Amino acid sequence: MKTIFLIGYMGCGKSTLGKALARRCELDFIDLDDYIEARAGKKIREIFAEEGEEAFRDMERRMLREVSADGKRDVVVACGGGTPCFAGNMELMQSKGLTVLLAASEERLFERLKRGRHKRPLIAALSDSELEHFVRKQLAARMPFYSRAAEIFDSTCLEDEDQIEEKCRAFISRFGLRLKENGSQD
């Protein structure tokens, strides 16, 4: 199996689905943002504030190369929302594995981001109307990159354990992944 790269806008469920898939299929899971923070020794918001977006995107590209160095590794990578949009990252991911766009409706993204905005410095201070405008504008700008994914998978329903389980089963079936040997789900 090759690396599976989950891409899509923030709040689409890359980490939620990626962790669940990895656990059920005994695959490694890497959240690219967490990986960058661990390697840099600081939060992404600090990298942006101290070094700027260009330095962050350069670091992101290098870290993406690291996690995909062996294209045959059994791993699920949850990419940052902007990862596919910069520095030829989409081409790199496509050459190293399967790119899957997790697609959720704008309404669902808005609801998820509204509930969890305090955890996301980029949107923490936005009002509901500003957040809605921000999401719509960024989605439109990023969709030309996202739409180049090899596959699209609906991630609208990931709100509870039952929905996550159902989506895992659908993903596993669609992409030919294998469950743990003993068939357990945990």
Residue frames relative to the residue before (quaternion, step in Angstrom):
aa qw qx qy qz dx dy dz
M 1.0000 0.0000 0.0000 0.0000 0.00 0.00 0.00
K 0.3472 -0.7214 0.5577 0.2191 3.54 -1.11 0.62
T 0.6809 -0.4552 0.3823 0.4278 3.50 -1.36 0.14
I 0.2187 -0.7358 0.6252 0.1411 3.56 -1.11 0.77
F 0.1472 -0.7788 0.6076 0.0526 3.55 -0.73 1.14
L 0.1750 -0.7645 0.6144 0.0863 3.57 -0.67 1.13
I 0.0144 -0.8020 0.5963 -0.0326 3.54 -0.70 1.11
G 0.3702 0.7159 -0.5486 0.2224 3.55 -1.29 0.31
Y 0.6966 -0.4864 0.3422 0.4013 3.50 -1.34 0.20
M 0.6271 -0.5214 0.4007 0.4175 3.57 -1.17 0.49
G 0.7778 0.3147 -0.2575 0.4793 3.52 -1.00 0.90
C 0.5399 0.6424 -0.4086 0.3590 3.61 1.23 -0.05
G 0.6171 -0.6021 0.3295 0.3848 3.61 1.22 -0.10
K 0.2831 0.7931 -0.5037 0.1926 3.60 1.18 0.34
S 0.7111 0.4292 -0.2626 0.4912 3.60 0.83 -0.93
T 0.6431 0.5347 -0.3245 0.4419 3.58 0.91 -0.87
L 0.7271 0.4092 -0.2419 0.4954 3.58 0.73 -1.04
G 0.6375 0.5538 -0.3302 0.4218 3.59 0.96 -0.85
K 0.6630 0.4932 -0.3012 0.4758 3.59 0.91 -0.89
A 0.6667 0.5048 -0.3029 0.4571 3.57 0.91 -0.91
L 0.6523 0.5074 -0.3150 0.4667 3.60 0.93 -0.84
A 0.6606 0.5175 -0.3075 0.4486 3.55 0.88 -0.96
R 0.6569 0.5110 -0.3063 0.4622 3.58 0.93 -0.89
R 0.7133 0.4676 -0.2575 0.4542 3.60 0.83 -0.97
C 0.7758 0.3430 -0.1707 0.5013 3.60 1.07 -0.67
E 0.4098 -0.7288 0.4483 0.3161 3.59 1.33 0.13
L 0.3812 0.6796 -0.5179 0.3530 3.54 0.82 1.08
D 0.5183 -0.5749 0.5056 0.3811 3.55 -1.23 0.32
F 0.1671 -0.7609 0.6170 0.1114 3.57 -1.20 0.57
I 0.0130 -0.7765 0.6300 -0.0056 3.55 -0.97 0.91
D 0.1914 -0.7127 0.6645 0.1177 3.53 -0.89 1.02
L 0.4149 -0.7565 0.4410 0.2470 3.58 -0.35 1.23
D 0.6327 0.5242 -0.3441 0.4545 3.61 0.97 -0.72
D 0.6555 0.4957 -0.3099 0.4781 3.60 0.96 -0.85
Y 0.6283 0.5431 -0.3201 0.4558 3.57 1.04 -0.83
I 0.6498 0.5084 -0.3073 0.4742 3.59 0.95 -0.89
E 0.6655 0.5076 -0.3084 0.4520 3.57 0.89 -0.91
A 0.6508 0.5131 -0.3147 0.4627 3.58 0.97 -0.83
R 0.6935 0.4726 -0.2767 0.4682 3.58 0.91 -0.89
A 0.7112 0.4465 -0.2549 0.4795 3.59 1.01 -0.79
G 0.3572 -0.7482 0.4856 0.2771 3.57 1.18 -0.51
K 0.7395 0.2881 -0.2272 0.5644 3.57 1.19 0.53
K 0.6136 -0.5616 0.4212 0.3615 3.52 -1.29 0.42
I 0.6227 -0.5522 0.4010 0.3828 3.55 -1.19 0.59
R 0.6303 0.5345 -0.3455 0.4446 3.59 0.95 -0.79
E 0.6381 0.5121 -0.3222 0.4762 3.61 1.11 -0.66
I 0.6180 0.5305 -0.3448 0.4666 3.58 1.02 -0.77
F 0.6476 0.5142 -0.3097 0.4694 3.59 0.92 -0.93
A 0.7041 0.4825 -0.2690 0.4461 3.58 0.83 -1.04
E 0.7579 0.4096 -0.2096 0.4625 3.59 0.89 -0.93
E 0.8217 0.2518 -0.0931 0.5028 3.56 0.96 -0.87
G 0.4931 -0.6766 0.4131 0.3585 3.58 1.25 -0.35
E 0.6733 -0.5266 0.3465 0.3864 3.52 -1.29 0.41
E 0.6269 0.5531 -0.3579 0.4159 3.61 0.92 -0.77
A 0.6556 0.4923 -0.3092 0.4819 3.59 0.97 -0.83
F 0.6334 0.5196 -0.3364 0.4644 3.58 1.00 -0.78
R 0.6806 0.4924 -0.3048 0.4489 3.61 0.83 -0.93
D 0.6092 0.5285 -0.3492 0.4772 3.59 1.10 -0.62
M 0.6554 0.4973 -0.2997 0.4830 3.57 0.96 -0.90
E 0.6299 0.5421 -0.3266 0.4502 3.58 0.97 -0.86
R 0.6485 0.5155 -0.3101 0.4664 3.58 0.95 -0.88
R 0.6677 0.4990 -0.3023 0.4624 3.60 0.90 -0.90
M 0.6723 0.4873 -0.2938 0.4736 3.58 0.96 -0.87
L 0.6138 0.5340 -0.3455 0.4676 3.60 1.07 -0.69
R 0.6265 0.5200 -0.3291 0.4784 3.58 1.04 -0.75
E 0.6405 0.5356 -0.3235 0.4452 3.59 0.97 -0.84
V 0.7365 0.4338 -0.2570 0.4510 3.57 0.74 -1.01
S 0.7403 0.3628 -0.2247 0.5194 3.59 1.21 -0.35
A 0.2769 0.8057 -0.4895 0.1857 3.60 1.24 0.29
D 0.7516 0.2342 -0.1492 0.5984 3.56 1.02 -0.75
G 0.2927 -0.8112 0.4868 0.1387 3.55 -0.13 1.31
K 0.6561 0.5039 -0.3154 0.4650 3.58 1.24 -0.14
R 0.4439 0.7064 -0.4464 0.3237 3.58 1.27 -0.03
D 0.3880 -0.7085 0.5393 0.2380 3.58 -1.00 0.83
V 0.3387 0.7395 -0.5003 0.2969 3.54 0.04 1.29
V 0.2436 -0.7069 0.6434 0.1641 3.50 -1.29 0.62
V 0.1117 -0.7973 0.5925 0.0262 3.57 -0.75 1.09
A 0.1926 -0.7457 0.6292 0.1041 3.56 -0.79 1.08
C 0.2170 -0.8088 0.5390 0.0907 3.56 -0.41 1.26
G 0.5784 -0.5454 0.4676 0.3865 3.53 -1.28 0.36
G 0.6639 -0.5389 0.3475 0.3848 3.57 -1.16 0.54
G 0.7447 0.3972 -0.2217 0.4884 3.59 1.06 -0.69
T 0.4042 0.7621 -0.4491 0.2324 3.59 1.23 -0.28
P 0.7207 0.4518 -0.2943 0.4356 3.66 0.71 -0.90
C 0.6591 0.5747 -0.2836 0.3935 3.57 1.22 -0.47
F 0.7545 0.3811 -0.1863 0.5007 3.60 1.21 -0.15
A 0.9063 0.1324 -0.0458 0.3988 3.49 -1.43 0.43
G 0.6453 -0.5399 0.3384 0.4215 3.59 1.03 0.63
N 0.3004 0.7912 -0.4899 0.2092 3.59 1.22 0.36
M 0.6253 0.5433 -0.3553 0.4331 3.58 0.99 -0.74
E 0.6506 0.5111 -0.3113 0.4675 3.58 0.96 -0.84
L 0.6274 0.5315 -0.3288 0.4645 3.57 1.02 -0.82
M 0.6795 0.4863 -0.2974 0.4619 3.58 0.83 -0.96
Q 0.6616 0.5102 -0.3127 0.4519 3.58 0.92 -0.84
S 0.6727 0.4877 -0.3029 0.4667 3.58 1.07 -0.62
K 0.7377 0.4259 -0.2126 0.4787 3.59 1.21 -0.49
G 0.8268 -0.0537 0.0606 0.5566 3.58 1.17 -0.25
L 0.6627 -0.4733 0.4048 0.4159 3.50 -1.29 -0.53
T 0.1861 -0.7678 0.6039 0.1054 3.58 -0.81 1.01
V 0.0370 -0.7963 0.6031 -0.0272 3.55 -0.79 1.10
L 0.2700 -0.7478 0.5898 0.1412 3.54 -0.72 1.13
L 0.2147 -0.7371 0.6267 0.1332 3.56 -0.83 1.01
A 0.0926 -0.8318 0.5471 -0.0155 3.53 -0.48 1.25
A 0.0278 0.7615 -0.6458 0.0481 3.53 -0.87 1.05
S 0.6052 -0.5674 0.4029 0.3866 3.58 -1.13 0.53
E 0.6260 -0.5269 0.4107 0.4022 3.57 -1.22 0.46
E 0.6352 0.5451 -0.3278 0.4380 3.55 0.99 -0.84
R 0.6712 0.4845 -0.2990 0.4747 3.58 0.92 -0.91
L 0.6269 0.5262 -0.3386 0.4641 3.60 0.95 -0.83
F 0.6540 0.5213 -0.3089 0.4529 3.56 0.89 -0.96
E 0.6674 0.5002 -0.3061 0.4591 3.61 0.90 -0.91
R 0.6638 0.4956 -0.3086 0.4674 3.60 0.90 -0.89
L 0.6907 0.4752 -0.2846 0.4649 3.58 0.87 -0.93
K 0.6067 0.5502 -0.3515 0.4534 3.59 1.04 -0.71
R 0.6811 0.4840 -0.2838 0.4705 3.60 0.94 -0.90
G 0.8126 0.2872 -0.1255 0.4913 3.60 0.93 -0.84
R 0.3164 0.7993 -0.4779 0.1807 3.59 1.22 0.25
H 0.5768 0.6060 -0.3794 0.3951 3.61 1.11 -0.57
K 0.6707 0.4867 -0.2930 0.4769 3.60 1.22 -0.47
R 0.7144 0.4190 -0.2215 0.5148 3.58 1.28 -0.24
P 0.3522 -0.7903 0.4597 0.2002 3.59 -0.14 1.27
L 0.6087 0.5899 -0.3492 0.3994 3.59 1.05 -0.72
I 0.8095 0.2446 -0.1087 0.5226 3.59 1.05 -0.70
A 0.3842 0.7787 -0.4454 0.2181 3.60 1.27 -0.14
A 0.7602 0.3982 -0.2079 0.4693 3.61 0.92 -0.84
L 0.5262 0.6576 -0.4091 0.3512 3.61 1.24 -0.06
S 0.4502 -0.6378 0.5490 0.2987 3.55 -1.15 0.70
D 0.6979 -0.4530 0.3257 0.4491 3.58 -1.25 0.19
S 0.6893 0.4701 -0.2953 0.4654 3.61 0.84 -0.90
E 0.6359 0.5103 -0.3300 0.4757 3.60 1.03 -0.71
L 0.6337 0.5289 -0.3224 0.4633 3.57 1.03 -0.81
E 0.6497 0.5182 -0.3151 0.4582 3.57 0.91 -0.91
H 0.6617 0.4938 -0.2963 0.4800 3.60 0.94 -0.88
F 0.6430 0.5387 -0.3094 0.4480 3.58 0.96 -0.92
V 0.6647 0.5019 -0.2976 0.4666 3.58 0.88 -0.99
R 0.6667 0.5103 -0.3040 0.4502 3.58 0.83 -0.98
K 0.6795 0.4951 -0.2882 0.4584 3.59 0.90 -0.94
Q 0.6945 0.4712 -0.2847 0.4632 3.61 0.86 -0.93
L 0.6158 0.5429 -0.3473 0.4532 3.58 1.01 -0.75
A 0.6557 0.5127 -0.3112 0.4586 3.57 0.93 -0.90
A 0.6811 0.4870 -0.2901 0.4634 3.59 0.96 -0.84
R 0.7393 0.4345 -0.2326 0.4587 3.60 0.99 -0.77
M 0.5212 0.6850 -0.4055 0.3079 3.59 1.15 -0.51
P 0.6142 0.5388 -0.3873 0.4272 3.68 0.91 -0.59
F 0.6585 0.4715 -0.3016 0.5031 3.61 1.13 -0.59
Y 0.6600 0.5206 -0.3086 0.4451 3.56 0.87 -0.98
S 0.6769 0.5322 -0.2987 0.4116 3.56 0.93 -0.90
R 0.5915 0.5696 -0.3657 0.4382 3.60 1.25 -0.11
A 0.4050 0.7087 -0.4794 0.3223 3.59 1.28 0.02
A 0.5704 -0.6048 0.4395 0.3402 3.55 -1.13 0.68
E 0.8038 0.0939 -0.0078 0.5873 3.59 1.05 -0.79
I 0.2162 -0.7300 0.6307 0.1503 3.54 -1.30 0.45
F 0.0444 -0.7913 0.6097 -0.0128 3.56 -0.94 0.94
D 0.4288 -0.7182 0.4929 0.2396 3.57 -0.80 1.04
S 0.0436 -0.8138 0.5793 -0.0141 3.57 -0.71 1.10
T 0.2566 0.8033 -0.5013 0.1937 3.56 1.17 0.54
C 0.7868 0.3004 -0.1490 0.5182 3.60 0.92 -0.87
L 0.3231 0.7063 -0.5646 0.2792 3.56 -0.05 1.37
E 0.3301 0.8141 -0.4307 0.2071 3.54 1.14 0.64
D 0.7945 0.0961 -0.0657 0.5960 3.62 1.18 -0.35
E 0.7359 -0.4428 0.2816 0.4278 3.58 -1.30 0.20
D 0.6377 0.5270 -0.3383 0.4485 3.60 0.98 -0.75
Q 0.6698 0.4862 -0.2977 0.4757 3.58 0.93 -0.87
I 0.6317 0.5215 -0.3317 0.4678 3.59 1.00 -0.80
E 0.6456 0.5179 -0.3126 0.4661 3.58 0.96 -0.87
E 0.6533 0.5140 -0.3096 0.4618 3.58 0.92 -0.90
K 0.6733 0.4840 -0.2939 0.4754 3.59 0.94 -0.87
C 0.6062 0.5450 -0.3514 0.4606 3.60 1.06 -0.70
R 0.6600 0.5041 -0.3094 0.4632 3.56 0.86 -0.95
A 0.6611 0.5044 -0.3084 0.4620 3.59 0.93 -0.88
F 0.6546 0.5073 -0.3089 0.4677 3.60 0.96 -0.87
I 0.6529 0.5261 -0.3014 0.4539 3.57 0.90 -1.00
S 0.6755 0.4889 -0.2842 0.4732 3.56 0.92 -0.92
R 0.6883 0.5050 -0.2848 0.4359 3.57 0.83 -0.98
F 0.8028 0.3017 -0.1401 0.4949 3.57 0.88 -0.92
G 0.5155 -0.7063 0.3835 0.2971 3.57 1.25 0.35
L 0.3138 0.7377 -0.5331 0.2705 3.58 1.01 0.75
R 0.3573 -0.7246 0.5476 0.2176 3.56 -1.23 0.38
L 0.4394 -0.6649 0.5413 0.2681 3.51 -1.12 0.79
K 0.6912 -0.4221 0.3665 0.4580 3.56 -1.30 0.17
E 0.6647 -0.5386 0.3599 0.3722 3.57 -1.16 0.67
N 0.7417 0.4151 -0.2345 0.4719 3.56 0.87 -0.93
G 0.5111 -0.6926 0.3879 0.3296 3.57 1.31 0.07
S 0.4857 0.6717 -0.4455 0.3384 3.58 1.22 -0.02
Q 0.4362 -0.7075 0.5013 0.2406 3.51 -1.21 0.51
D 0.7807 0.2612 -0.1831 0.5374 3.59 1.21 0.04
